[in-house]
Amino acid sequence: MTGYQLRATTGYEPRLVARYEPHPIAPAALAALRAIDDAGRPCAPYRDTGAGAPLRCCLRGSEPGERVALVSYAPLRRWAAATGAAPGAYDEQGPVFIHAEECAGPDPERQSYPFSRPGALRTVRRYDARGHIAGGRLLEILAEAEKGFDAAFDEAFADPEVALVHVRAVEYGCFHFEVRRP
């Protein structure tokens, strides 16, 4: 596929990425979430029964028998702590699935945006450098998911105020992945 390149990143090396790089939850944040989540609750691992939970640590669906955990995650809060932003009321937390133990991260052979099931609805929420919402849009994933995501990210980053984008599931409102300004 065109538009993909092999790039080394901090935390997971190397990684095949699309035109815009989907970021999983960072390894340091995962380590913390595997102890106490962002709502202050201890991690409660369990064996997946085969439901294919969307794992935000490696950006793929879970496999039957894998040890996973459902934790509360505040992606904007963690980004703000690293950048000095002050999101105020825009700070939100919600449920995400992760591996209960450290994993290898995203598959370096992945050639699409994660969790790109045709027909699924996603919100593409934009944030400025302060961590305030700077717009967003609804995205229905079509058969050519990369084109839809690329167009949504092109639109978002055409605004010079947009620093990052969060992709969330409409059905549950949960965070799927983050894309930062290239």
N, C-alpha and C positions, 0 to 999 in steps of 0.2 A: 504494500500500500504506500502511496506517496504521502508526504507530510509527516513522516515518522523519522525519528533520529535516535541514535543511542547516545545517552548522556549520563555522566556520573553525577550523583546527587549526594547530599549529606545524609547519612543514615542507611541508605540502601544503594548498593553499587552493583553493576550498572543498571540502567533502566531504560526500556523502550518507551518513548512518550509520544503522545499525539501533538498536534499543533500547539495546543495549550496543555500544560502539564497538570494532571490531576494529582493532588497531594493527599496521601493517606494521613492518618493521625501519626504524628511524629513519634519516634521510638521513646524519647524521654517522657512524653505525655502518656504513652501506652504503659510504661513501667509504673507510673503513678496511678493510672486508672485501674491497673491490675491489683492494686492494694486498696485504695479508697477512691471512689469516683467523685465527680465534680459536684454531686449533691451530698457528699460526706458519708456515703454508704460503702460498706466493705464489698469487695468483688465476690460474687457468688457463682463460680464456674459450674457448668453442667455439660453433659454429653449431648451433642446435637443428634436429633433423631432423623435427620435427613431433610429438613425443611428448607435448606439453602439460605440461611441467614446471610444478609449482606455484611461482610466483614470489613470494617473501616481501617483495619491494620494492614491488610494486604489487598484490598479492593477487589475481592472476589466473593463468590458464594461459599458458604461452609459445606463441608462434606459430612456424610453420616459418620457418627462416632467421634468427630473432633470435639475437643474440649473448648467451649466458647463461654462467653459471659455477656450479659446485657448490662451495660453501665450507662450512667448519665454523663454526658460530655458537653462541655461549654467551649466550642471551637473559637468563637470570637474573643472570649475572655483570655484564652491561652495565647492567641495571636496578639491581643492588646498588651499582655504582659511582656511579650518579647519585643514589641515595637514602641511601647510608651503611649499607645492610643488609650482613649478613655470612652468606651462605648456607652457608658451609662445604662439607660433603660433598654438599649438594643442588645445587651448581653443576654443571651438565652442559653439554656441547656436542654438537652433532650436525650432520648435513648439511642444508643448505638451498640452494635454487636462487634466484639473483638475476640481474637483468640485468647484463651485463658493464660497461655504461656507465650513467651517470645516466639515470633515467627520470622520467616525470611523476608517479609514485606512483599510488595507487588511483584508479579511475574514479569521478568525482563522481556518476555516474548509477547506480552499483551499488546494487541493492536487496535484497541478501541477504548472508548471512555467506559469506565466501570458502571455496572448496573444499568446497561443500555438496552432494556427490554422494549421492543417495539410496542407502542400503545401506552406505555407508562407515562405518567405526568410528573414533571419536575418543576420546581421553582428555581430560577437562577437569580439569586439575590445579590445585589451589589452593595459594597461597603466602601466608604471613603477612608482616608488615612486616620481620621479620628475614631473610626469604628462605628460610624453612623450609617444607617441604611441610605443608599444613594440611588435607589430604584431597583427594579427587578422585572422579571417576566415569567410567564408560564411557558413551558416547553413540553410539547407532546413529542415523545421519541418516535421517529419514523423508522422505516427500514434502513435508511442511510443515516444512522445516528450521529456519525462524526460530523456530517454537514450541518445538522441541526445544532449540535453543541458548538461547533466552530462559529456558526453565524451568531448564536447567542453571546458567545464570549467576545467576538469581534464587536458586536453592538455595545456590550458592557464596557470594554476597554477603549472604545472610541471616545468615551467621556474621560478626560484627563484626570478627573477627581476620583475615579474608581481605582482603589488599591487592590481589592481582592473580591472574589465571587465565591459564594457558597451555593452548592447544588444540594437541594433537599427533595425528598419524596413528598408529593402532595398528599398521598393517602395517610401517612402517619406523621408528616412534618419533620421527620428525622433527617439529620445531616448525612450526606453521602460522601462528598469530597469537596476540597477547596481548590481554587485556581487563583494564582497570584498574577499580578500584572507582569507580562514578559519583560 
